[in-house]
Amino acid sequence: MSAVITNAKRQYRLVLLIETMLILAIALVLIGISIKLSISFFIGSMGSFFPFVLSVFFVFFRKNIASSQKNGSSKTTNSAKVLYQSELLKWATTIVLFILVFTLYQTVDFISFFAGYFFSLLCNTVLPILIISRENKIKR
């Protein structure tokens, strides 16, 4: 199991690096069009990317706080619990970020904001699939 987790950590590090570079590249290109569009795109993409980063670190990179098994629960139950907790963390962070953006940043361009948000959501979904399938093809 340790090899699987180590491999997943490596894959998600690569996903986070690629997504960071894509977001920054698009935001820099948008600066040439309009700074307001670029800022809105960047903030929107962070509304999805930052919660994703938190959930990945919560699942893969944090120290195992509760290493002892309580009440005879299995590792599968604890793994499922960690995944559910990471999803809760992701949703709560997204909601808080949206509230902060819409209350503190009054000049949001909504189209570029949500374009950034959905672009980051798409990357969060597609990049891990592409990296895993690419590695599986290389292994064959």
TAVENVEN-V941856 format. One record per helix or strand. SS is the DSSP state (H for helix, E for strand). FROM is the first residue (numbers start at 1). TO is the last residue. If there is no record, write none. Layout:
BEGIN
<<SS FROM TO> <SS FROM TO>>
END
This chain:
BEGIN
<<H 2 33> <H 35 61> <H 75 104> <H 110 139>>
END
